[in-house]
Amino acid sequence: MVTFAVILGWTALAVLFAIALSPSATASAPQAMPFLGGGSAETHAWQRFHFRPYTMSLLFIAFEMEMMFMYPWAVVFVSEGIKALAEMGMFLAILSVGILYGWREGIFRWQ
């Protein structure tokens, strides 16, 4: 219990020092703004960039999920038979929709 109180006290002290000594506590409004070379920001900085690996990560997840479910399915296929085959066919059809979407987005074009 004493250790917990000491840790809590040191944490509170560190937070108070950080608040008291931070430059934002003493800076005026123009000093607190980010440096932009004289202009004000019209848009957020991340709006200019397109995250291109998004579709590649979708394709990776599709193949990864396929392999994750193929191994247990192979064990169950022996006892279940045609029902397991139909279920895996539906699963692969759903995954192929994701792969076709990635193909349409141009994942396989290396630039």
OpenMM code with the backbone's topology and positions (N, CA, C; nanometers):
from openmm import Vec3, app, unit

residues = "MET VAL THR PHE ALA VAL ILE LEU GLY TRP THR ALA LEU ALA VAL LEU PHE ALA ILE ALA LEU SER PRO SER ALA THR ALA SER ALA PRO GLN ALA MET PRO PHE LEU GLY GLY GLY SER ALA GLU THR HIS ALA TRP GLN ARG PHE HIS PHE ARG PRO TYR THR MET SER LEU LEU PHE ILE ALA PHE GLU MET GLU MET MET PHE MET TYR PRO TRP ALA VAL VAL PHE VAL SER GLU GLY ILE LYS ALA LEU ALA GLU MET GLY MET PHE LEU ALA ILE LEU SER VAL GLY ILE LEU TYR GLY TRP ARG GLU GLY ILE PHE ARG TRP GLN".split()
positions = [
    Vec3(0.0821, -0.1191, 0.0000),
    Vec3(0.0000, 0.0000, 0.0000),
    Vec3(0.0865, 0.1254, 0.0000),
    Vec3(0.1958, 0.1200, 0.0734),
    Vec3(0.2868, 0.2331, 0.0797),
    Vec3(0.3538, 0.2539, -0.0562),
    Vec3(0.3893, 0.1447, -0.1207),
    Vec3(0.4510, 0.1547, -0.2534),
    Vec3(0.3560, 0.2200, -0.3525),
    Vec3(0.2295, 0.1825, -0.3477),
    Vec3(0.1305, 0.2411, -0.4361),
    Vec3(0.1171, 0.3914, -0.4119),
    Vec3(0.1200, 0.4333, -0.2856),
    Vec3(0.1095, 0.5756, -0.2528),
    Vec3(0.2317, 0.6522, -0.3019),
    Vec3(0.3506, 0.5930, -0.2898),
    Vec3(0.4731, 0.6581, -0.3372),
    Vec3(0.4699, 0.6722, -0.4890),
    Vec3(0.4291, 0.5673, -0.5580),
    Vec3(0.4211, 0.5721, -0.7046),
    Vec3(0.3189, 0.6764, -0.7482),
    Vec3(0.2057, 0.6813, -0.6832),
    Vec3(0.1027, 0.7794, -0.7160),
    Vec3(0.1521, 0.9214, -0.6903),
    Vec3(0.2256, 0.9413, -0.5815),
    Vec3(0.2799, 1.0735, -0.5508),
    Vec3(0.3818, 1.1194, -0.6531),
    Vec3(0.4739, 1.0305, -0.6925),
    Vec3(0.5737, 1.0649, -0.7930),
    Vec3(0.5081, 1.0927, -0.9283),
    Vec3(0.4072, 1.0174, -0.9622),
    Vec3(0.3364, 1.0401, -1.0886),
    Vec3(0.2670, 1.1756, -1.0874),
    Vec3(0.2009, 1.2080, -0.9793),
    Vec3(0.1334, 1.3377, -0.9695),
    Vec3(0.2344, 1.4516, -0.9745),
    Vec3(0.3479, 1.4350, -0.9091),
    Vec3(0.4524, 1.5369, -0.9114),
    Vec3(0.5080, 1.5568, -1.0530),
    Vec3(0.5295, 1.4464, -1.1262),
    Vec3(0.5814, 1.4559, -1.2622),
    Vec3(0.4807, 1.5258, -1.3534),
    Vec3(0.3533, 1.4965, -1.3368),
    Vec3(0.2507, 1.5610, -1.4192),
    Vec3(0.2428, 1.7104, -1.3883),
    Vec3(0.2503, 1.7462, -1.2616),
    Vec3(0.2464, 1.8876, -1.2241),
    Vec3(0.3669, 1.9635, -1.2789),
    Vec3(0.4868, 1.9045, -1.2720),
    Vec3(0.6041, 1.9682, -1.3295),
    Vec3(0.5912, 1.9831, -1.4808),
    Vec3(0.5372, 1.8826, -1.5475),
    Vec3(0.5204, 1.8893, -1.6928),
    Vec3(0.4237, 2.0006, -1.7306),
    Vec3(0.3166, 2.0152, -1.6559),
    Vec3(0.2194, 2.1216, -1.6846),
    Vec3(0.2806, 2.2591, -1.6568),
    Vec3(0.3541, 2.2724, -1.5472),
    Vec3(0.4104, 2.4022, -1.5087),
    Vec3(0.5224, 2.4465, -1.6017),
    Vec3(0.6014, 2.3523, -1.6514),
    Vec3(0.7181, 2.3874, -1.7313),
    Vec3(0.6958, 2.3772, -1.8813),
    Vec3(0.5779, 2.3384, -1.9246),
    Vec3(0.5547, 2.3224, -2.0686),
    Vec3(0.5531, 2.4580, -2.1377),
    Vec3(0.6042, 2.4644, -2.2609),
    Vec3(0.6066, 2.5913, -2.3320),
    Vec3(0.4666, 2.6422, -2.3667),
    Vec3(0.3705, 2.5538, -2.3787),
    Vec3(0.2358, 2.5983, -2.4135),
    Vec3(0.1704, 2.6738, -2.2992),
    Vec3(0.2185, 2.6543, -2.1760),
    Vec3(0.1613, 2.7255, -2.0621),
    Vec3(0.2015, 2.8721, -2.0633),
    Vec3(0.3179, 2.9031, -2.1203),
    Vec3(0.3659, 3.0409, -2.1210),
    Vec3(0.3580, 3.1053, -2.2581),
    Vec3(0.3240, 3.0319, -2.3625),
    Vec3(0.3231, 3.0861, -2.4983),
    Vec3(0.1944, 3.1614, -2.5255),
    Vec3(0.2074, 3.2675, -2.6043),
    Vec3(0.0882, 3.3404, -2.6468),
    Vec3(0.0242, 3.2675, -2.7642),
    Vec3(-0.0894, 3.3150, -2.8101),
    Vec3(-0.1629, 3.2456, -2.9164),
    Vec3(-0.0829, 3.2328, -3.0462),
    Vec3(-0.0169, 3.3394, -3.0956),
    Vec3(0.0611, 3.3201, -3.2191),
    Vec3(0.1802, 3.2276, -3.2006),
    Vec3(0.2386, 3.2245, -3.0812),
    Vec3(0.3532, 3.1371, -3.0579),
    Vec3(0.3111, 2.9905, -3.0477),
    Vec3(0.1900, 2.9654, -3.0076),
    Vec3(0.1438, 2.8280, -2.9915),
    Vec3(0.1061, 2.7632, -3.1242),
    Vec3(0.0837, 2.8434, -3.2283),
    Vec3(0.0467, 2.7870, -3.3587),
    Vec3(0.1679, 2.7220, -3.4245),
    Vec3(0.1467, 2.6179, -3.5055),
    Vec3(0.2599, 2.5550, -3.5740),
    Vec3(0.3180, 2.6480, -3.6797),
    Vec3(0.4477, 2.6323, -3.7065),
    Vec3(0.5148, 2.7165, -3.8053),
    Vec3(0.4789, 2.6700, -3.9452),
    Vec3(0.4210, 2.7588, -4.0237),
    Vec3(0.3793, 2.7228, -4.1592),
    Vec3(0.4369, 2.8166, -4.2639),
    Vec3(0.5373, 2.8913, -4.2292),
    Vec3(0.5956, 2.9818, -4.3257),
    Vec3(0.5095, 3.1048, -4.3497),
    Vec3(0.4321, 3.1442, -4.2543),
    Vec3(0.3529, 3.2652, -4.2651),
    Vec3(0.2074, 3.2426, -4.2990),
    Vec3(0.1694, 3.1262, -4.3472),
    Vec3(0.0310, 3.1018, -4.3850),
    Vec3(-0.0409, 3.0170, -4.2823),
    Vec3(-0.1712, 3.0237, -4.2842),
    Vec3(-0.2495, 2.9386, -4.1960),
    Vec3(-0.2925, 2.8135, -4.2727),
    Vec3(-0.3073, 2.7064, -4.2028),
    Vec3(-0.3411, 2.5791, -4.2670),
    Vec3(-0.4867, 2.5793, -4.3120),
    Vec3(-0.5088, 2.5464, -4.4377),
    Vec3(-0.6446, 2.5371, -4.4912),
    Vec3(-0.7012, 2.3967, -4.4738),
    Vec3(-0.6171, 2.2976, -4.4919),
    Vec3(-0.6592, 2.1583, -4.4782),
    Vec3(-0.5659, 2.0882, -4.3805),
    Vec3(-0.6085, 1.9723, -4.3365),
    Vec3(-0.5252, 1.8912, -4.2484),
    Vec3(-0.4112, 1.8318, -4.3303),
    Vec3(-0.2968, 1.8105, -4.2689),
    Vec3(-0.1784, 1.7634, -4.3399),
    Vec3(-0.1984, 1.6250, -4.4020),
    Vec3(-0.2773, 1.5382, -4.3386),
    Vec3(-0.2944, 1.4026, -4.3905),
    Vec3(-0.3925, 1.3960, -4.5056),
    Vec3(-0.4642, 1.5011, -4.5362),
    Vec3(-0.5599, 1.4972, -4.6460),
    Vec3(-0.4913, 1.4928, -4.7818),
    Vec3(-0.3680, 1.5333, -4.7895),
    Vec3(-0.2978, 1.5369, -4.9176),
    Vec3(-0.2499, 1.4005, -4.9623),
    Vec3(-0.2384, 1.3050, -4.8714),
    Vec3(-0.1768, 1.1782, -4.9017),
    Vec3(-0.2813, 1.0680, -4.9148),
    Vec3(-0.2628, 0.9841, -5.0155),
    Vec3(-0.3496, 0.8694, -5.0364),
    Vec3(-0.2769, 0.7455, -4.9847),
    Vec3(-0.3429, 0.6686, -4.9013),
    Vec3(-0.2809, 0.5500, -4.8434),
    Vec3(-0.2953, 0.4345, -4.9411),
    Vec3(-0.1972, 0.4163, -5.0281),
    Vec3(-0.2043, 0.3156, -5.1331),
    Vec3(-0.1907, 0.1714, -5.0841),
    Vec3(-0.1173, 0.1421, -4.9782),
    Vec3(-0.1078, 0.0022, -4.9357),
    Vec3(-0.2368, -0.0536, -4.8757),
    Vec3(-0.3427, 0.0265, -4.8681),
    Vec3(-0.4678, -0.0202, -4.8095),
    Vec3(-0.5227, -0.1402, -4.8846),
    Vec3(-0.5286, -0.1303, -5.0164),
    Vec3(-0.5844, -0.2417, -5.0935),
    Vec3(-0.4933, -0.3641, -5.0882),
    Vec3(-0.3627, -0.3425, -5.0826),
    Vec3(-0.2710, -0.4562, -5.0710),
    Vec3(-0.2900, -0.5263, -4.9372),
    Vec3(-0.3150, -0.4499, -4.8320),
    Vec3(-0.3384, -0.5133, -4.7018),
    Vec3(-0.4706, -0.5895, -4.7019),
    Vec3(-0.5705, -0.5413, -4.7747),
    Vec3(-0.6953, -0.6172, -4.7867),
    Vec3(-0.6723, -0.7513, -4.8550),
    Vec3(-0.5916, -0.7514, -4.9589),
    Vec3(-0.5607, -0.8760, -5.0283),
    Vec3(-0.4825, -0.9707, -4.9370),
    Vec3(-0.3883, -0.9171, -4.8607),
    Vec3(-0.3122, -0.9996, -4.7673),
    Vec3(-0.4040, -1.0633, -4.6642),
    Vec3(-0.4976, -0.9854, -4.6120),
    Vec3(-0.5909, -1.0390, -4.5123),
    Vec3(-0.6783, -1.1474, -4.5745),
    Vec3(-0.7186, -1.1282, -4.7002),
    Vec3(-0.8009, -1.2296, -4.7664),
    Vec3(-0.7258, -1.3619, -4.7766),
    Vec3(-0.6002, -1.3584, -4.8228),
    Vec3(-0.5226, -1.4818, -4.8337),
    Vec3(-0.4905, -1.5403, -4.6962),
    Vec3(-0.4651, -1.4538, -4.6002),
    Vec3(-0.4322, -1.5018, -4.4656),
    Vec3(-0.5523, -1.5708, -4.4012),
    Vec3(-0.6704, -1.5127, -4.4167),
    Vec3(-0.7908, -1.5751, -4.3617),
    Vec3(-0.8189, -1.7083, -4.4313),
    Vec3(-0.7917, -1.7123, -4.5597),
    Vec3(-0.8132, -1.8373, -4.6323),
    Vec3(-0.7256, -1.9481, -4.5748),
    Vec3(-0.5997, -1.9191, -4.5537),
    Vec3(-0.5092, -2.0211, -4.5013),
    Vec3(-0.5412, -2.0559, -4.3561),
    Vec3(-0.5872, -1.9584, -4.2804),
    Vec3(-0.6186, -1.9849, -4.1401),
    Vec3(-0.7359, -2.0822, -4.1264),
    Vec3(-0.8311, -2.0760, -4.2191),
    Vec3(-0.9467, -2.1651, -4.2113),
    Vec3(-0.9296, -2.2925, -4.2926),
    Vec3(-0.8308, -2.2983, -4.3796),
    Vec3(-0.8106, -2.4187, -4.4608),
    Vec3(-0.7579, -2.5353, -4.3775),
    Vec3(-0.6674, -2.5092, -4.2840),
    Vec3(-0.6082, -2.6188, -4.2067),
    Vec3(-0.7112, -2.6903, -4.1187),
    Vec3(-0.7911, -2.6205, -4.0388),
    Vec3(-0.8919, -2.6941, -3.9610),
    Vec3(-0.9980, -2.7584, -4.0498),
    Vec3(-1.0281, -2.6948, -4.1623),
    Vec3(-1.1278, -2.7495, -4.2533),
    Vec3(-1.0807, -2.8829, -4.3097),
    Vec3(-0.9521, -2.8944, -4.3384),
    Vec3(-0.8999, -3.0198, -4.3925),
    Vec3(-0.9170, -3.1342, -4.2933),
    Vec3(-0.9086, -3.1052, -4.1656),
    Vec3(-0.9275, -3.2088, -4.0640),
    Vec3(-1.0746, -3.2474, -4.0545),
    Vec3(-1.1632, -3.1496, -4.0598),
    Vec3(-1.3070, -3.1744, -4.0452),
    Vec3(-1.3668, -3.2329, -4.1726),
    Vec3(-1.3045, -3.2076, -4.2872),
    Vec3(-1.3589, -3.2528, -4.4149),
    Vec3(-1.3781, -3.4039, -4.4192),
    Vec3(-1.2899, -3.4772, -4.3561),
    Vec3(-1.2977, -3.6228, -4.3586),
    Vec3(-1.4260, -3.6716, -4.2915),
    Vec3(-1.4636, -3.6095, -4.1799),
    Vec3(-1.5825, -3.6556, -4.1080),
    Vec3(-1.7113, -3.5919, -4.1601),
    Vec3(-1.7058, -3.4701, -4.2104),
    Vec3(-1.8274, -3.4002, -4.2542),
    Vec3(-1.8658, -3.4314, -4.3987),
    Vec3(-1.7687, -3.4441, -4.4862),
    Vec3(-1.7968, -3.4799, -4.6240),
    Vec3(-1.8403, -3.3619, -4.7097),
    Vec3(-1.9491, -3.3823, -4.7852),
    Vec3(-1.9920, -3.2850, -4.8860),
    Vec3(-2.0398, -3.1537, -4.8238),
    Vec3(-2.0906, -3.1602, -4.7014),
    Vec3(-2.1340, -3.0373, -4.6342),
    Vec3(-2.0159, -2.9433, -4.6113),
    Vec3(-1.9038, -2.9979, -4.5671),
    Vec3(-1.7838, -2.9175, -4.5460),
    Vec3(-1.7306, -2.8629, -4.6777),
    Vec3(-1.7442, -2.9406, -4.7839),
    Vec3(-1.6997, -2.8944, -4.9151),
    Vec3(-1.7834, -2.7754, -4.9623),
    Vec3(-1.9141, -2.7804, -4.9406),
    Vec3(-2.0012, -2.6703, -4.9792),
    Vec3(-1.9716, -2.5447, -4.8967),
    Vec3(-1.9473, -2.5622, -4.7683),
    Vec3(-1.9153, -2.4471, -4.6840),
    Vec3(-1.7845, -2.3816, -4.7258),
    Vec3(-1.6844, -2.4626, -4.7588),
    Vec3(-1.5573, -2.4052, -4.8026),
    Vec3(-1.5728, -2.3381, -4.9380),
    Vec3(-1.6581, -2.3918, -5.0223),
    Vec3(-1.6835, -2.3270, -5.1512),
    Vec3(-1.7447, -2.1891, -5.1338),
    Vec3(-1.8403, -2.1771, -5.0411),
    Vec3(-1.8996, -2.0449, -5.0145),
    Vec3(-1.7958, -1.9499, -4.9558),
    Vec3(-1.7124, -2.0006, -4.8669),
    Vec3(-1.6091, -1.9176, -4.8053),
    Vec3(-1.5110, -1.8666, -4.9103),
    Vec3(-1.4682, -1.9541, -5.0000),
    Vec3(-1.3748, -1.9129, -5.1045),
    Vec3(-1.4403, -1.8174, -5.2032),
    Vec3(-1.5705, -1.8326, -5.2269),
    Vec3(-1.6403, -1.7385, -5.3154),
    Vec3(-1.6418, -1.5988, -5.2547),
    Vec3(-1.6656, -1.5890, -5.1249),
    Vec3(-1.6649, -1.4583, -5.0586),
    Vec3(-1.5252, -1.3970, -5.0632),
    Vec3(-1.4217, -1.4774, -5.0393),
    Vec3(-1.2859, -1.4251, -5.0461),
    Vec3(-1.2479, -1.3839, -5.1866),
    Vec3(-1.2964, -1.4557, -5.2860),
    Vec3(-1.2632, -1.4186, -5.4235),
    Vec3(-1.3245, -1.2850, -5.4618),
    Vec3(-1.4354, -1.2469, -5.4000),
    Vec3(-1.4905, -1.1133, -5.4239),
    Vec3(-1.3911, -1.0079, -5.3764),
    Vec3(-1.3289, -1.0297, -5.2621),
    Vec3(-1.2271, -0.9375, -5.2128),
    Vec3(-1.1054, -0.9319, -5.3033),
    Vec3(-1.0654, -1.0453, -5.3557),
    Vec3(-0.9505, -1.0487, -5.4458),
    Vec3(-0.9836, -0.9782, -5.5770),
    Vec3(-1.1042, -0.9984, -5.6281),
    Vec3(-1.1445, -0.9286, -5.7507),
    Vec3(-1.1533, -0.7779, -5.7290),
    Vec3(-1.1954, -0.7356, -5.6107),
    Vec3(-1.1968, -0.5929, -5.5793),
    Vec3(-1.0552, -0.5365, -5.5809),
    Vec3(-0.9628, -0.6100, -5.5215),
    Vec3(-0.8239, -0.5660, -5.5229),
    Vec3(-0.7667, -0.5603, -5.6629),
    Vec3(-0.8022, -0.6561, -5.7451),
    Vec3(-0.7564, -0.6574, -5.8842),
    Vec3(-0.8095, -0.5343, -5.9570),
    Vec3(-0.9363, -0.5011, -5.9333),
    Vec3(-0.9955, -0.3833, -5.9962),
    Vec3(-0.9274, -0.2547, -5.9503),
    Vec3(-0.8825, -0.2528, -5.8229),
    Vec3(-0.8152, -0.1338, -5.7699),
    Vec3(-0.6719, -0.1241, -5.8182),
    Vec3(-0.6194, -0.2274, -5.8819),
    Vec3(-0.4847, -0.2218, -5.9382),
    Vec3(-0.3746, -0.2676, -5.8452),
    Vec3(-0.4050, -0.3624, -5.7581),
    Vec3(-0.3025, -0.4124, -5.6651),
    Vec3(-0.1889, -0.4814, -5.7381),
    Vec3(-0.2196, -0.5514, -5.8413),
    Vec3(-0.1193, -0.6346, -5.9078),
    Vec3(-0.0331, -0.5569, -6.0059),
    Vec3(-0.0546, -0.4273, -6.0207),
    Vec3(0.0310, -0.3433, -6.1052),
    Vec3(0.1442, -0.2889, -6.0192),
    Vec3(0.2676, -0.3268, -6.0549),
    Vec3(0.3832, -0.2790, -5.9790),
    Vec3(0.4384, -0.1569, -6.0501),
    Vec3(0.4403, -0.0461, -5.9772),
    Vec3(0.4876, 0.0790, -6.0378),
    Vec3(0.6064, 0.1318, -5.9639),
] * unit.nanometer
topology = app.Topology()
chain = topology.addChain("A")
for resn in residues:
    res = topology.addResidue(resn, chain)
    for name in ("N", "CA", "C"):
        topology.addAtom(name, app.Element.getBySymbol(name[0]), res)
